Amino acid sequence: NAAACPPCGRGGGRGRGGDGKDDGEGAGESKGDGFDKDPYRKGRRAEAAAARGPTSGVVEDEESKSEPAIVERTVVVSVVAVRTGQSVSRLKVHVHPRPFVVHRVLRFHAADNEVLKRTIVVAPGSGSGGAGGAIAHFDAGEAATDQGRFVYCPDKRVVVASRVTASRREIAIKYRCGEFPAVASFYVLLFNDAYHAQLCEVWRVMVHAYRRHDVHGVLGQATQNVLRLKGDAIKRRVRCATSHPVELELNENRGFTLAANAFNEVGVYFRPTALGTRPMLAHMVDTETEELVCAWVLTATSTPPQVTRTYEVTLRAGIGAANKKIGYANPWGYTRVFVLRSSDTSVVRVREPRIEVAAKAKGFIRLRFASRAEPCVEQAFVFVNDTEEQNEECLLVRARYV
């Protein structure tokens, strides 16, 4: 009898035991949480399932539902002499499939109809991965060039490639996503030999197709935008959540009603705290059925603000944190309330987030600078905004530790 690897249908492979903890889930099915015990919610879930439209639910990609890679069967192996052509011996092999171990589960989120390109850095022992990808580790003492050098994916819609450097190995994955809410699942197998006889690891890769939306903003200033979503056949009570709640909010992350068979507007509140372009995820969930109604991947781009004033502060290194204050005059002819924020709280922190300054009067911005053990120069922005988070001024504070 010969046991085979179900994802690829190749015999003789034997994988190491894995923990499957990369995504917080194991190989087994998750147990229910008793949600269906509530008859009202159970009825709402049945009603939502019957009236589910194209914008609700998560549907697995139909193309990813392939037949089993290997089935129970008998294979006859013949040893034939080259010169005479006579059969020297015959071996009858009974193949019995067995469950395989998924060592890692990797999840990626991409916009619908987008070509997903990810690079997974595989390094020996512990360490950190490069930008734009994930990281996987082998046991300490295993060389990156010896373990799992050869990569294979049985799914023809996926392109995989492996590249070995002096200290690490990179595995590139390319896949074209479907329409929201498709979820594609495929396996990536790592072998130790070119004949795919010694299986090293089995990865399960899941790709979630989300709707795409671009948001742009200025560092330290709030920007408002709108997402439009058509409701399905029933009225829903929904709530939104984001992967970056400090910078991104949808309808102020409060519950609201999604009208049926109508276009609904969802307010986007974006207040960046770092420069550059980053992907952010947003989910809309039915609060009664706990069903995913819609999901977006938002490409958030932040540009640097216009600096109006620059302050340089000299501090002593190795003596602890220091408090400083900066005078700020109210140029308006009436009393104003200003909201103060810091772009990097590890450098400088605003002690009073809100100050009230009378007309044509002068107030103080009180700052607390972090301590540094060695001499260095660090800088951060201090934003002076109004109560609606619109930027009035941007102060560049440069701390020089001597």
HUJOCOR-V865639 format. One record per residue. N is the residue number from 1. RES is the residue in one letter. PHI is phi in radians with two decimals (* if undefined). OMEGA is omega as a letter, one per 30 degrees, with the letter a starting at -180 (none if undefined). NEAR is the number of other C-alpha atoms within 8 Angstrom. Layout:
[[N	RES	PHI	OMEGA	NEAR] [N	RES	PHI	OMEGA	NEAR]]
This chain:
[[1	N	*	a	6] [2	A	-2.23	l	9] [3	A	-1.61	a	10] [4	A	-2.21	l	14] [5	C	-1.52	a	14] [6	P	-1.01	a	13] [7	P	-1.10	a	9] [8	C	-2.07	l	10] [9	G	1.32	a	9] [10	R	-1.88	a	10] [11	G	-1.49	l	9] [12	G	1.44	a	10] [13	G	-1.37	l	11] [14	R	-2.43	a	8] [15	G	-1.61	l	10] [16	R	-1.29	l	6] [17	G	-1.13	a	6] [18	G	-2.15	a	8] [19	D	-1.75	l	7] [20	G	1.02	a	13] [21	K	-1.87	a	9] [22	D	-1.10	a	8] [23	D	-1.97	l	9] [24	G	1.36	l	6] [25	E	-2.44	l	8] [26	G	-1.68	a	8] [27	A	-1.41	a	7] [28	G	-1.41	l	4] [29	E	-1.35	l	5] [30	S	-1.38	a	4] [31	K	-1.48	l	4] [32	G	-1.25	a	5] [33	D	-1.81	l	4] [34	G	1.35	a	5] [35	F	-1.20	a	8] [36	D	-1.32	l	7] [37	K	-1.25	l	6] [38	D	-1.39	a	7] [39	P	-1.12	l	7] [40	Y	-1.16	a	6] [41	R	-1.18	l	11] [42	K	-1.09	l	12] [43	G	-1.16	l	8] [44	R	-1.14	l	10] [45	R	-1.18	l	10] [46	A	-1.16	l	8] [47	E	-1.14	l	8] [48	A	-1.16	l	10] [49	A	-1.17	l	7] [50	A	-1.23	a	6] [51	A	-1.81	a	9] [52	R	-1.15	l	11] [53	G	-1.76	a	8] [54	P	-1.23	a	5] [55	T	-1.75	a	12] [56	S	-2.14	l	12] [57	G	1.44	l	10] [58	V	-2.14	a	8] [59	V	-2.00	l	7] [60	E	-1.28	a	10] [61	D	-1.04	a	11] [62	E	-1.10	a	5] [63	E	-1.19	a	5] [64	S	-1.39	l	9] [65	K	-1.50	a	7] [66	S	-1.65	l	5] [67	E	-1.26	l	4] [68	P	-1.00	a	7] [69	A	-1.19	a	8] [70	I	-2.56	l	10] [71	V	-2.21	l	8] [72	E	-1.22	a	8] [73	R	-2.82	l	7] [74	T	-2.11	a	8] [75	V	-2.08	l	8] [76	V	-1.80	l	8] [77	V	-1.92	a	8] [78	S	-1.96	l	9] [79	V	-1.81	a	8] [80	V	-1.99	l	9] [81	A	-1.24	a	9] [82	V	-1.24	a	5] [83	R	-1.33	a	4] [84	T	-1.57	a	5] [85	G	1.36	a	7] [86	Q	-1.49	l	6] [87	S	-1.37	a	9] [88	V	-1.43	l	8] [89	S	-2.72	l	7] [90	R	-2.30	a	9] [91	L	-2.16	l	7] [92	K	-1.74	a	8] [93	V	-1.91	l	10] [94	H	-1.70	a	10] [95	V	-1.75	l	13] [96	H	-2.09	l	11] [97	P	-1.15	l	11] [98	R	-2.41	l	8] [99	P	-1.06	a	5] [100	F	-1.90	a	6] [101	V	-1.69	l	9] [102	V	-1.65	a	12] [103	H	-1.32	a	11] [104	R	-2.53	l	13] [105	V	-2.10	a	14] [106	L	-1.98	l	10] [107	R	-2.00	l	9] [108	F	-2.25	l	8] [109	H	-2.09	a	9] [110	A	-2.50	l	12] [111	A	-1.25	a	12] [112	D	-1.11	a	12] [113	N	1.11	l	9] [114	E	-1.74	l	9] [115	V	-1.49	a	8] [116	L	-1.32	l	10] [117	K	-2.26	a	8] [118	R	-2.33	l	9] [119	T	-2.08	a	11] [120	I	-1.83	a	13] [121	V	-1.60	l	14] [122	V	-1.93	a	14] [123	A	-2.23	l	14] [124	P	-1.29	l	13] [125	G	1.19	a	10] [126	S	-1.91	l	7] [127	G	2.83	a	5] [128	S	-2.33	a	5] [129	G	-1.49	l	10] [130	G	-1.40	a	8] [131	A	-1.25	l	4] [132	G	1.43	a	6] [133	G	-2.63	l	10] [134	A	-2.02	l	9] [135	I	-2.41	l	11] [136	A	-2.28	a	8] [137	H	-2.17	l	9] [138	F	-1.69	l	10] [139	D	-1.12	a	7] [140	A	-1.08	l	7] [141	G	1.72	l	6] [142	E	-1.53	a	10] [143	A	-1.47	a	7] [144	A	-1.17	a	15] [145	T	-1.53	a	11] [146	D	-1.85	a	8] [147	Q	-1.72	l	10] [148	G	1.09	a	14] [149	R	-1.25	a	13] [150	F	-1.87	a	11] [151	V	-2.04	a	13] [152	Y	-2.59	l	9] [153	C	-2.26	a	13] [154	P	-1.26	a	9] [155	D	-1.45	a	7] [156	K	-1.26	l	6] [157	R	-1.46	a	6] [158	V	-1.97	l	10] [159	V	-1.95	l	10] [160	V	-2.19	l	11] [161	A	-2.61	a	8] [162	S	-2.16	l	11] [163	R	-2.32	a	7] [164	V	-1.88	l	10] [165	T	-1.97	a	7] [166	A	-1.18	a	5] [167	S	-2.07	a	6] [168	R	-2.71	l	12] [169	R	-2.25	l	13] [170	E	-2.02	l	11] [171	I	-2.00	a	13] [172	A	-1.72	l	12] [173	I	-2.17	l	13] [174	K	-2.29	a	11] [175	Y	-2.68	l	10] [176	R	-1.62	a	10] [177	C	-1.34	l	16] [178	G	-1.69	l	10] [179	E	-1.45	l	9] [180	F	-1.08	g	9] [181	P	-1.86	a	14] [182	A	-1.17	l	13] [183	V	-2.24	a	12] [184	A	-1.71	a	11] [185	S	-2.37	l	10] [186	F	-2.62	a	11] [187	Y	-1.99	l	12] [188	V	-2.11	a	12] [189	L	-1.97	l	13] [190	L	-1.94	a	13] [191	F	-2.03	l	17] [192	N	-1.61	a	14] [193	D	-2.37	a	10] [194	A	-1.25	a	7] [195	Y	-1.59	l	4] [196	H	1.00	l	11] [197	A	-1.73	a	12] [198	Q	-1.91	a	11] [199	L	-1.38	a	14] [200	C	-1.73	a	13] [201	E	-2.59	l	12] [202	V	-2.16	l	14] [203	W	-1.94	l	12] [204	R	-1.84	a	12] [205	V	-1.92	l	12] [206	M	-2.10	a	12] [207	V	-2.06	l	12] [208	H	-1.76	l	13] [209	A	-1.57	a	16] [210	Y	-2.00	l	14] [211	R	-1.32	a	10] [212	R	-1.90	l	10] [213	H	-2.66	a	8] [214	D	-1.85	l	8] [215	V	-2.22	a	10] [216	H	-2.24	l	9] [217	G	-2.77	l	14] [218	V	-1.78	a	13] [219	L	-0.96	l	14] [220	G	1.50	a	12] [221	Q	-2.14	a	12] [222	A	-1.41	l	13] [223	T	-2.24	l	10] [224	Q	-1.88	l	8] [225	N	-2.47	a	9] [226	V	-2.35	l	8] [227	L	-1.86	a	8] [228	R	-1.92	a	8] [229	L	-2.43	l	8] [230	K	-1.55	l	10] [231	G	-1.30	l	15] [232	D	-1.59	a	14] [233	A	-1.34	a	9] [234	I	-2.18	l	10] [235	K	-1.41	a	10] [236	R	-2.17	l	9] [237	R	-1.81	a	11] [238	V	-2.13	l	12] [239	R	-2.57	a	12] [240	C	-1.94	l	13] [241	A	-2.52	a	11] [242	T	-2.21	l	12] [243	S	-1.34	l	7] [244	H	-2.22	a	8] [245	P	-1.13	a	8] [246	V	-1.27	a	6] [247	E	-1.75	a	10] [248	L	-2.29	l	12] [249	E	-2.34	l	13] [250	L	-2.04	a	14] [251	N	0.91	l	11] [252	E	0.99	l	7] [253	N	0.96	l	9] [254	R	-1.86	l	8] [255	G	-1.27	l	9] [256	F	-2.67	a	7] [257	T	-1.70	l	8] [258	L	-1.72	a	10] [259	A	-1.17	a	11] [260	A	-1.46	l	11] [261	N	0.92	l	9] [262	A	-2.60	l	8] [263	F	-1.44	a	9] [264	N	-1.97	l	10] [265	E	-1.87	l	8] [266	V	-2.01	a	10] [267	G	-1.31	l	11] [268	V	-1.91	a	12] [269	Y	-2.04	a	14] [270	F	-2.03	l	13] [271	R	-2.31	a	14] [272	P	-1.24	l	14] [273	T	-2.06	l	8] [274	A	-2.58	l	7] [275	L	-1.43	l	10] [276	G	1.92	a	7] [277	T	-2.03	a	8] [278	R	-2.43	l	7] [279	P	-1.46	l	8] [280	M	-2.26	a	11] [281	L	-1.85	l	11] [282	A	-2.39	a	13] [283	H	-2.09	l	12] [284	M	-2.05	a	12] [285	V	-2.16	l	12] [286	D	-1.23	a	13] [287	T	-1.26	a	9] [288	E	-1.62	a	8] [289	T	-1.71	a	10] [290	E	1.02	a	7] [291	E	-1.72	l	9] [292	L	-1.29	a	12] [293	V	-1.53	l	11] [294	C	-2.73	l	11] [295	A	-2.53	a	11] [296	W	-2.22	l	12] [297	V	-1.96	a	15] [298	L	-1.77	l	12] [299	T	-1.52	a	12] [300	A	-1.67	l	12] [301	T	-2.05	a	12] [302	S	-2.11	l	13] [303	T	-1.90	a	10] [304	P	-1.22	l	7] [305	P	-1.41	l	8] [306	Q	-1.53	a	5] [307	V	-1.37	l	9] [308	T	-1.68	l	8] [309	R	-2.49	l	7] [310	T	-2.22	l	9] [311	Y	-2.14	l	8] [312	E	-2.11	a	8] [313	V	-2.08	l	8] [314	T	-1.78	a	8] [315	L	-2.23	l	9] [316	R	-1.63	a	8] [317	A	-1.39	l	12] [318	G	1.43	a	8] [319	I	-2.09	l	8] [320	G	1.74	a	8] [321	A	-1.23	a	8] [322	A	-2.31	l	9] [323	N	-1.85	l	8] [324	K	-2.38	l	8] [325	K	-2.38	a	8] [326	I	-2.14	l	8] [327	G	-1.29	l	8] [328	Y	-2.38	a	8] [329	A	-1.71	l	9] [330	N	-1.52	a	13] [331	P	-1.39	a	7] [332	W	-1.47	a	8] [333	G	-1.54	l	6] [334	Y	-2.61	a	7] [335	T	-1.17	a	10] [336	R	-2.16	l	10] [337	V	-1.92	a	10] [338	F	-1.95	l	12] [339	V	-1.80	a	13] [340	L	-1.91	l	13] [341	R	-2.45	l	10] [342	S	-1.96	l	12] [343	S	-1.33	a	12] [344	D	-2.53	a	9] [345	T	-1.26	l	7] [346	S	-1.31	l	6] [347	V	-1.76	a	10] [348	V	-2.47	a	12] [349	R	-2.17	l	12] [350	V	-1.44	a	12] [351	R	-1.34	l	7] [352	E	-2.13	a	8] [353	P	-1.12	a	8] [354	R	-2.28	l	8] [355	I	-2.27	l	11] [356	E	-2.00	a	9] [357	V	-2.14	l	13] [358	A	-1.20	a	10] [359	A	-1.07	l	11] [360	K	1.02	a	10] [361	A	-1.82	a	9] [362	K	-2.16	l	10] [363	G	-2.11	a	11] [364	F	-2.27	l	8] [365	I	-1.73	a	11] [366	R	-1.67	a	11] [367	L	-2.11	l	12] [368	R	-2.22	a	12] [369	F	-1.64	l	11] [370	A	-1.27	a	11] [371	S	-1.49	l	10] [372	R	-2.34	a	11] [373	A	-1.40	a	7] [374	E	-2.05	l	8] [375	P	-1.08	a	10] [376	C	-2.88	l	8] [377	V	-2.25	l	8] [378	E	-2.32	a	8] [379	Q	-2.49	a	9] [380	A	-2.71	l	12] [381	F	-1.64	l	11] [382	V	-2.05	a	12] [383	F	-1.68	l	15] [384	V	-1.87	a	13] [385	N	-1.97	l	14] [386	D	-1.52	a	11] [387	T	-1.22	l	8] [388	E	-1.70	l	6] [389	E	1.12	l	9] [390	Q	-1.62	a	9] [391	N	-1.28	l	11] [392	E	-1.61	l	8] [393	E	-2.58	l	9] [394	C	-2.20	a	14] [395	L	-1.84	l	13] [396	L	-1.70	a	13] [397	V	-1.90	a	12] [398	R	-1.94	a	12] [399	A	-1.76	a	11] [400	R	-1.94	a	12] [401	Y	-1.67	a	12] [402	V	-2.14	none	9]]
